[in-house]
Amino acid sequence: MTHLLYQANSYLREFDATVTQVNEPFRSVLLDQTAFFPGGGGQMFDTGTLTCAGVTYPLRRANKSPEGVWHALEGEQPMPAVGAAVHCELDWARRYANMRTHTAMHILCGVVFRDYGALVTGGDMEPLKGRMDFEFESMSGDLVRVIEQAVNAEVEAARPVKVQILPREVAFQIPDLIRTKINLLPAMISEIRTIEIEGLDLQADGGTHVRNTREVGRMRIVDYKSKGKINKRIYV
């Protein structure tokens, strides 16, 4: 399995690793450890470069599998061999934009749950924009403006963002840990990673986040739509 460095340190921009498996047809390598986020929970995968024996390979994408995180490489150079040492660098502009965006979604989710008790029914994001669906029966421009003011107040509050990895039985004693309509955590997962925006939001989450809500920057709700009788979508 691949040791997931990003789970403890989202700010790691480069790291060294060892190739443990090679998939030649798909030009992919498995590493013993990685800081590249493989995508999930609505957050996009990381890109960057891997350098081995003086050859630099652009990383097309990282992808999680039962074996660990596979790293798909661009180019036509011969693939690194099993046991080879590689130096890896993230596309930091892309990663940091994803971190800010993911934390922004948690601020939005935290505010809506705190103020209206609405659960999340879906969501997606890309660097610096995203959308989230909530269990609202109705939504208006006035309500959206109130929500926008509330989320930006939380940005300006500079709330610390904390990461913990807890045993499953401990994590599930936390009230409202799962804010989605459906619990998507497989039963076989024995440890749960949580993200806490101090004083606002605490959820199970596997993605990368900034350390402080002020790093998110000002949020704008640019649109909203009805996606069903009790399903309303907010675009940020």
Phi and psi in degrees as GROMACS dihedral restraints (atoms count N, CA, C in turn):
[ dihedral_restraints ]
;  ai    aj    ak    al  type     phi  dphi    fc
    3     4     5     6     1   -89.0    20    10
    4     5     6     7     1   128.8    20    10
    6     7     8     9     1   -74.6    20    10
    7     8     9    10     1   125.9    20    10
    9    10    11    12     1   -94.0    20    10
   10    11    12    13     1    93.7    20    10
   12    13    14    15     1   -64.3    20    10
   13    14    15    16     1   -32.7    20    10
   15    16    17    18     1   -66.5    20    10
   16    17    18    19     1   -19.9    20    10
   18    19    20    21     1   -67.0    20    10
   19    20    21    22     1   -30.5    20    10
   21    22    23    24     1   -97.9    20    10
   22    23    24    25     1   -28.2    20    10
   24    25    26    27     1  -142.4    20    10
   25    26    27    28     1    97.9    20    10
   27    28    29    30     1   -73.4    20    10
   28    29    30    31     1   -13.0    20    10
   30    31    32    33     1   -94.6    20    10
   31    32    33    34     1     3.7    20    10
   33    34    35    36     1   -70.4    20    10
   34    35    36    37     1   117.8    20    10
   36    37    38    39     1   -96.4    20    10
   37    38    39    40     1   -24.2    20    10
   39    40    41    42     1  -149.2    20    10
   40    41    42    43     1   157.6    20    10
   42    43    44    45     1  -163.1    20    10
   43    44    45    46     1   163.6    20    10
   45    46    47    48     1  -108.3    20    10
   46    47    48    49     1   148.2    20    10
   48    49    50    51     1  -152.2    20    10
   49    50    51    52     1   174.4    20    10
   51    52    53    54     1  -123.9    20    10
   52    53    54    55     1   135.9    20    10
   54    55    56    57     1   -71.6    20    10
   55    56    57    58     1   126.4    20    10
   57    58    59    60     1  -108.2    20    10
   58    59    60    61     1   -26.0    20    10
   60    61    62    63     1  -147.8    20    10
   61    62    63    64     1   153.6    20    10
   63    64    65    66     1  -130.0    20    10
   64    65    66    67     1   132.1    20    10
   66    67    68    69     1  -114.1    20    10
   67    68    69    70     1    95.9    20    10
   69    70    71    72     1   -61.6    20    10
   70    71    72    73     1   -46.7    20    10
   72    73    74    75     1   -57.9    20    10
   73    74    75    76     1   -34.9    20    10
   75    76    77    78     1  -100.0    20    10
   76    77    78    79     1     6.1    20    10
   78    79    80    81     1    47.7    20    10
   79    80    81    82     1    51.4    20    10
   81    82    83    84     1  -127.8    20    10
   82    83    84    85     1   146.6    20    10
   84    85    86    87     1  -125.9    20    10
   85    86    87    88     1   145.3    20    10
   87    88    89    90     1   -99.7    20    10
   88    89    90    91     1   135.0    20    10
   90    91    92    93     1  -112.8    20    10
   91    92    93    94     1   157.7    20    10
   93    94    95    96     1   -72.9    20    10
   94    95    96    97     1   -22.9    20    10
   96    97    98    99     1  -153.3    20    10
   97    98    99   100     1   155.2    20    10
   99   100   101   102     1  -153.8    20    10
  100   101   102   103     1   148.3    20    10
  102   103   104   105     1  -106.5    20    10
  103   104   105   106     1    -1.4    20    10
  105   106   107   108     1   -77.3    20    10
  106   107   108   109     1   122.7    20    10
  108   109   110   111     1   -76.3    20    10
  109   110   111   112     1   129.5    20    10
  111   112   113   114     1   -87.8    20    10
  112   113   114   115     1     7.3    20    10
  114   115   116   117     1    90.0    20    10
  115   116   117   118     1   150.8    20    10
  117   118   119   120     1   144.6    20    10
  118   119   120   121     1   154.0    20    10
  120   121   122   123     1    64.5    20    10
  121   122   123   124     1    24.0    20    10
  123   124   125   126     1    92.7    20    10
  124   125   126   127     1   -17.0    20    10
  126   127   128   129     1   -85.8    20    10
  127   128   129   130     1   139.5    20    10
  129   130   131   132     1   -75.8    20    10
  130   131   132   133     1   157.7    20    10
  132   133   134   135     1   -70.9    20    10
  133   134   135   136     1   159.9    20    10
  135   136   137   138     1   -86.4    20    10
  136   137   138   139     1   159.2    20    10
  138   139   140   141     1  -128.2    20    10
  139   140   141   142     1   175.7    20    10
  141   142   143   144     1   161.0    20    10
  142   143   144   145     1  -142.8    20    10
  144   145   146   147     1  -140.4    20    10
  145   146   147   148     1   152.3    20    10
  147   148   149   150     1  -121.1    20    10
  148   149   150   151     1   132.0    20    10
  150   151   152   153     1  -118.1    20    10
  151   152   153   154     1   129.1    20    10
  153   154   155   156     1  -139.8    20    10
  154   155   156   157     1   123.3    20    10
  156   157   158   159     1    52.3    20    10
  157   158   159   160     1    40.7    20    10
  159   160   161   162     1    84.2    20    10
  160   161   162   163     1    -3.7    20    10
  162   163   164   165     1  -103.0    20    10
  163   164   165   166     1   128.6    20    10
  165   166   167   168     1  -104.2    20    10
  166   167   168   169     1   126.4    20    10
  168   169   170   171     1  -110.0    20    10
  169   170   171   172     1   120.3    20    10
  171   172   173   174     1   -64.3    20    10
  172   173   174   175     1   135.7    20    10
  174   175   176   177     1   -87.6    20    10
  175   176   177   178     1   116.5    20    10
  177   178   179   180     1   -74.7    20    10
  178   179   180   181     1   -41.9    20    10
  180   181   182   183     1  -170.8    20    10
  181   182   183   184     1   160.2    20    10
  183   184   185   186     1  -108.3    20    10
  184   185   186   187     1   144.4    20    10
  186   187   188   189     1  -143.3    20    10
  187   188   189   190     1   127.8    20    10
  189   190   191   192     1   -83.3    20    10
  190   191   192   193     1   142.4    20    10
  192   193   194   195     1  -144.0    20    10
  193   194   195   196     1   173.4    20    10
  195   196   197   198     1   -58.9    20    10
  196   197   198   199     1   -26.0    20    10
  198   199   200   201     1   -80.3    20    10
  199   200   201   202     1   -21.7    20    10
  201   202   203   204     1   142.0    20    10
  202   203   204   205     1  -150.4    20    10
  204   205   206   207     1  -104.0    20    10
  205   206   207   208     1   119.7    20    10
  207   208   209   210     1   -88.6    20    10
  208   209   210   211     1   143.0    20    10
  210   211   212   213     1  -118.5    20    10
  211   212   213   214     1   109.6    20    10
  213   214   215   216     1   -85.7    20    10
  214   215   216   217     1   123.3    20    10
  216   217   218   219     1  -104.1    20    10
  217   218   219   220     1   141.1    20    10
  219   220   221   222     1   -88.8    20    10
  220   221   222   223     1   167.7    20    10
  222   223   224   225     1    98.4    20    10
  223   224   225   226     1   179.9    20    10
  225   226   227   228     1  -122.3    20    10
  226   227   228   229     1     9.1    20    10
  228   229   230   231     1   -67.2    20    10
  229   230   231   232     1   154.6    20    10
  231   232   233   234     1   -55.9    20    10
  232   233   234   235     1   142.6    20    10
  234   235   236   237     1   -72.5    20    10
  235   236   237   238     1   150.4    20    10
  237   238   239   240     1   -60.9    20    10
  238   239   240   241     1   150.4    20    10
  240   241   242   243     1   -89.4    20    10
  241   242   243   244     1   160.0    20    10
  243   244   245   246     1   -59.3    20    10
  244   245   246   247     1   132.5    20    10
  246   247   248   249     1    93.9    20    10
  247   248   249   250     1    -9.1    20    10
  249   250   251   252     1   -71.5    20    10
  250   251   252   253     1   144.9    20    10
  252   253   254   255     1   -87.0    20    10
  253   254   255   256     1   135.8    20    10
  255   256   257   258     1  -129.1    20    10
  256   257   258   259     1   146.3    20    10
  258   259   260   261     1  -109.4    20    10
  259   260   261   262     1   129.0    20    10
  261   262   263   264     1  -119.6    20    10
  262   263   264   265     1   139.6    20    10
  264   265   266   267     1  -131.0    20    10
  265   266   267   268     1   133.1    20    10
  267   268   269   270     1   -82.7    20    10
  268   269   270   271     1   151.1    20    10
  270   271   272   273     1   -74.0    20    10
  271   272   273   274     1    94.7    20    10
  273   274   275   276     1   -68.1    20    10
  274   275   276   277     1   -35.4    20    10
  276   277   278   279     1   -59.9    20    10
  277   278   279   280     1   -44.1    20    10
  279   280   281   282     1   -66.3    20    10
  280   281   282   283     1   -47.4    20    10
  282   283   284   285     1   -60.8    20    10
  283   284   285   286     1   -46.2    20    10
  285   286   287   288     1   -67.1    20    10
  286   287   288   289     1   -36.9    20    10
  288   289   290   291     1   -61.9    20    10
  289   290   291   292     1   -40.6    20    10
  291   292   293   294     1   -65.0    20    10
  292   293   294   295     1   -39.2    20    10
  294   295   296   297     1   -62.5    20    10
  295   296   297   298     1   -46.5    20    10
  297   298   299   300     1   -62.0    20    10
  298   299   300   301     1   -42.5    20    10
  300   301   302   303     1   -66.6    20    10
  301   302   303   304     1   -43.8    20    10
  303   304   305   306     1   -63.2    20    10
  304   305   306   307     1   -42.9    20    10
  306   307   308   309     1   -65.0    20    10
  307   308   309   310     1   -36.3    20    10
  309   310   311   312     1   -59.2    20    10
  310   311   312   313     1   -41.3    20    10
  312   313   314   315     1   -63.8    20    10
  313   314   315   316     1   -35.7    20    10
  315   316   317   318     1   -70.7    20    10
  316   317   318   319     1   -35.6    20    10
  318   319   320   321     1   -62.0    20    10
  319   320   321   322     1   -47.0    20    10
  321   322   323   324     1   -59.5    20    10
  322   323   324   325     1   -47.8    20    10
  324   325   326   327     1   -60.6    20    10
  325   326   327   328     1   -43.0    20    10
  327   328   329   330     1   -64.4    20    10
  328   329   330   331     1   -42.9    20    10
  330   331   332   333     1   -65.2    20    10
  331   332   333   334     1   -46.5    20    10
  333   334   335   336     1   -65.5    20    10
  334   335   336   337     1   -39.5    20    10
  336   337   338   339     1   -68.5    20    10
  337   338   339   340     1   -44.3    20    10
  339   340   341   342     1   -62.8    20    10
  340   341   342   343     1   -45.3    20    10
  342   343   344   345     1   -88.4    20    10
  343   344   345   346     1   -25.5    20    10
  345   346   347   348     1  -131.0    20    10
  346   347   348   349     1    -8.1    20    10
  348   349   350   351     1    68.5    20    10
  349   350   351   352     1    20.0    20    10
  351   352   353   354     1   -87.4    20    10
  352   353   354   355     1   131.2    20    10
  354   355   356   357     1   -83.3    20    10
  355   356   357   358     1   157.5    20    10
  357   358   359   360     1   -83.8    20    10
  358   359   360   361     1   132.6    20    10
  360   361   362   363     1  -110.9    20    10
  361   362   363   364     1    -4.9    20    10
  363   364   365   366     1   173.3    20    10
  364   365   366   367     1   167.4    20    10
  366   367   368   369     1  -179.7    20    10
  367   368   369   370     1   163.6    20    10
  369   370   371   372     1  -161.9    20    10
  370   371   372   373     1   158.3    20    10
  372   373   374   375     1  -153.6    20    10
  373   374   375   376     1   157.0    20    10
  375   376   377   378     1  -139.3    20    10
  376   377   378   379     1   172.2    20    10
  378   379   380   381     1   -52.7    20    10
  379   380   381   382     1   118.8    20    10
  381   382   383   384     1    73.4    20    10
  382   383   384   385     1    12.6    20    10
  384   385   386   387     1  -158.0    20    10
  385   386   387   388     1   156.6    20    10
  387   388   389   390     1  -169.2    20    10
  388   389   390   391     1   177.2    20    10
  390   391   392   393     1  -141.6    20    10
  391   392   393   394     1   152.1    20    10
  393   394   395   396     1  -141.8    20    10
  394   395   396   397     1   137.7    20    10
  396   397   398   399     1  -104.1    20    10
  397   398   399   400     1   139.0    20    10
  399   400   401   402     1  -130.8    20    10
  400   401   402   403     1   157.5    20    10
  402   403   404   405     1   -80.1    20    10
  403   404   405   406     1    77.5    20    10
  405   406   407   408     1  -113.6    20    10
  406   407   408   409     1   136.6    20    10
  408   409   410   411     1   -76.7    20    10
  409   410   411   412     1   -33.6    20    10
  411   412   413   414     1  -145.0    20    10
  412   413   414   415     1   156.9    20    10
  414   415   416   417     1  -148.8    20    10
  415   416   417   418     1   145.3    20    10
  417   418   419   420     1  -137.6    20    10
  418   419   420   421     1   166.9    20    10
  420   421   422   423     1   -60.4    20    10
  421   422   423   424     1   -37.6    20    10
  423   424   425   426     1   -63.7    20    10
  424   425   426   427     1   -43.1    20    10
  426   427   428   429     1   -63.8    20    10
  427   428   429   430     1   -42.3    20    10
  429   430   431   432     1   -60.8    20    10
  430   431   432   433     1   -40.7    20    10
  432   433   434   435     1   -65.8    20    10
  433   434   435   436     1   -37.0    20    10
  435   436   437   438     1   -64.8    20    10
  436   437   438   439     1   -43.3    20    10
  438   439   440   441     1   -63.2    20    10
  439   440   441   442     1   -43.0    20    10
  441   442   443   444     1   -60.7    20    10
  442   443   444   445     1   -43.6    20    10
  444   445   446   447     1   -61.6    20    10
  445   446   447   448     1   -40.4    20    10
  447   448   449   450     1   -67.7    20    10
  448   449   450   451     1   -41.3    20    10
  450   451   452   453     1   -68.2    20    10
  451   452   453   454     1   -36.5    20    10
  453   454   455   456     1   -72.1    20    10
  454   455   456   457     1   -27.6    20    10
  456   457   458   459     1   -64.0    20    10
  457   458   459   460     1   -36.3    20    10
  459   460   461   462     1   -72.3    20    10
  460   461   462   463     1   -33.6    20    10
  462   463   464   465     1   -61.3    20    10
  463   464   465   466     1   -49.1    20    10
  465   466   467   468     1   -69.2    20    10
  466   467   468   469     1   -20.9    20    10
  468   469   470   471     1   -69.3    20    10
  469   470   471   472     1   -11.6    20    10
  471   472   473   474     1    52.9    20    10
  472   473   474   475     1    50.5    20    10
  474   475   476   477     1   -74.1    20    10
  475   476   477   478     1   133.5    20    10
  477   478   479   480     1   -64.0    20    10
  478   479   480   481     1   145.8    20    10
  480   481   482   483     1  -113.9    20    10
  481   482   483   484     1   120.6    20    10
  483   484   485   486     1  -117.6    20    10
  484   485   486   487     1   145.8    20    10
  486   487   488   489     1  -114.2    20    10
  487   488   489   490     1   135.8    20    10
  489   490   491   492     1  -139.3    20    10
  490   491   492   493     1   148.9    20    10
  492   493   494   495     1  -116.9    20    10
  493   494   495   496     1   117.8    20    10
  495   496   497   498     1  -120.3    20    10
  496   497   498   499     1   150.6    20    10
  498   499   500   501     1   -57.8    20    10
  499   500   501   502     1   144.6    20    10
  501   502   503   504     1   -54.1    20    10
  502   503   504   505     1   -43.1    20    10
  504   505   506   507     1   -66.5    20    10
  505   506   507   508     1   -28.6    20    10
  507   508   509   510     1   -77.2    20    10
  508   509   510   511     1   -45.2    20    10
  510   511   512   513     1   -60.2    20    10
  511   512   513   514     1   -39.9    20    10
  513   514   515   516     1   -79.9    20    10
  514   515   516   517     1     1.6    20    10
  516   517   518   519     1   -84.9    20    10
  517   518   519   520     1    -8.9    20    10
  519   520   521   522     1   -77.5    20    10
  520   521   522   523     1   123.9    20    10
  522   523   524   525     1   -61.9    20    10
  523   524   525   526     1   138.8    20    10
  525   526   527   528     1    58.5    20    10
  526   527   528   529     1    30.9    20    10
  528   529   530   531     1   -61.5    20    10
  529   530   531   532     1   -38.0    20    10
  531   532   533   534     1   -98.9    20    10
  532   533   534   535     1   112.7    20    10
  534   535   536   537     1   -97.1    20    10
  535   536   537   538     1    -4.2    20    10
  537   538   539   540     1   -85.7    20    10
  538   539   540   541     1   156.0    20    10
  540   541   542   543     1   -59.7    20    10
  541   542   543   544     1   -35.6    20    10
  543   544   545   546     1  -118.0    20    10
  544   545   546   547     1   135.2    20    10
  546   547   548   549     1   -75.9    20    10
  547   548   549   550     1   112.0    20    10
  549   550   551   552     1   -95.7    20    10
  550   551   552   553     1     6.0    20    10
  552   553   554   555     1   -83.4    20    10
  553   554   555   556     1   117.9    20    10
  555   556   557   558     1   -60.3    20    10
  556   557   558   559     1   147.5    20    10
  558   559   560   561     1   -64.5    20    10
  559   560   561   562     1   -24.1    20    10
  561   562   563   564     1   -78.9    20    10
  562   563   564   565     1    -9.2    20    10
  564   565   566   567     1   -75.1    20    10
  565   566   567   568     1   117.5    20    10
  567   568   569   570     1   -90.9    20    10
  568   569   570   571     1   -21.5    20    10
  570   571   572   573     1  -122.8    20    10
  571   572   573   574     1   138.7    20    10
  573   574   575   576     1  -115.7    20    10
  574   575   576   577     1   126.4    20    10
  576   577   578   579     1   -89.1    20    10
  577   578   579   580     1   129.5    20    10
  579   580   581   582     1  -117.2    20    10
  580   581   582   583     1   147.4    20    10
  582   583   584   585     1  -117.4    20    10
  583   584   585   586     1   124.9    20    10
  585   586   587   588     1  -118.3    20    10
  586   587   588   589     1   123.3    20    10
  588   589   590   591     1   -93.7    20    10
  589   590   591   592     1   107.2    20    10
  591   592   593   594     1   -53.0    20    10
  592   593   594   595     1   123.4    20    10
  594   595   596   597     1    82.0    20    10
  595   596   597   598     1     0.8    20    10
  597   598   599   600     1  -131.6    20    10
  598   599   600   601     1   -48.8    20    10
  600   601   602   603     1  -149.2    20    10
  601   602   603   604     1   139.1    20    10
  603   604   605   606     1  -143.3    20    10
  604   605   606   607     1   116.4    20    10
  606   607   608   609     1  -142.3    20    10
  607   608   609   610     1   155.9    20    10
  609   610   611   612     1   -71.2    20    10
  610   611   612   613     1   134.3    20    10
  612   613   614   615     1  -164.6    20    10
  613   614   615   616     1   140.4    20    10
  615   616   617   618     1  -108.5    20    10
  616   617   618   619     1     1.8    20    10
  618   619   620   621     1   -90.4    20    10
  619   620   621   622     1  -169.8    20    10
  621   622   623   624     1  -108.0    20    10
  622   623   624   625     1   145.2    20    10
  624   625   626   627     1  -141.6    20    10
  625   626   627   628     1   160.5    20    10
  627   628   629   630     1   -78.7    20    10
  628   629   630   631     1   168.4    20    10
  630   631   632   633     1   -84.0    20    10
  631   632   633   634     1   -17.5    20    10
  633   634   635   636     1  -150.8    20    10
  634   635   636   637     1   138.8    20    10
  636   637   638   639     1   -60.8    20    10
  637   638   639   640     1   -26.1    20    10
  639   640   641   642     1   -65.2    20    10
  640   641   642   643     1   -25.3    20    10
  642   643   644   645     1   -65.1    20    10
  643   644   645   646     1   -20.9    20    10
  645   646   647   648     1   -62.4    20    10
  646   647   648   649     1   -39.8    20    10
  648   649   650   651     1    85.1    20    10
  649   650   651   652     1   172.0    20    10
  651   652   653   654     1   -63.4    20    10
  652   653   654   655     1   135.3    20    10
  654   655   656   657     1  -103.2    20    10
  655   656   657   658     1   140.4    20    10
  657   658   659   660     1  -124.0    20    10
  658   659   660   661     1   129.2    20    10
  660   661   662   663     1   -86.5    20    10
  661   662   663   664     1   111.9    20    10
  663   664   665   666     1   -95.8    20    10
  664   665   666   667     1   -15.4    20    10
  666   667   668   669     1  -168.3    20    10
  667   668   669   670     1   163.8    20    10
  669   670   671   672     1  -150.6    20    10
  670   671   672   673     1   151.4    20    10
  672   673   674   675     1  -145.4    20    10
  673   674   675   676     1   154.1    20    10
  675   676   677   678     1   -88.1    20    10
  676   677   678   679     1   126.8    20    10
  678   679   680   681     1  -115.3    20    10
  679   680   681   682     1    20.8    20    10
  681   682   683   684     1   151.2    20    10
  682   683   684   685     1   176.3    20    10
  684   685   686   687     1   -57.4    20    10
  685   686   687   688     1   -43.7    20    10
  687   688   689   690     1  -126.5    20    10
  688   689   690   691     1    40.0    20    10
  690   691   692   693     1  -139.5    20    10
  691   692   693   694     1   110.5    20    10
  693   694   695   696     1  -120.8    20    10
  694   695   696   697     1   139.1    20    10
  696   697   698   699     1  -108.8    20    10
  697   698   699   700     1   134.2    20    10
  699   700   701   702     1  -117.0    20    10
  700   701   702   703     1   130.0    20    10
  702   703   704   705     1  -104.8    20    10
  703   704   705   706     1   130.2    20    10
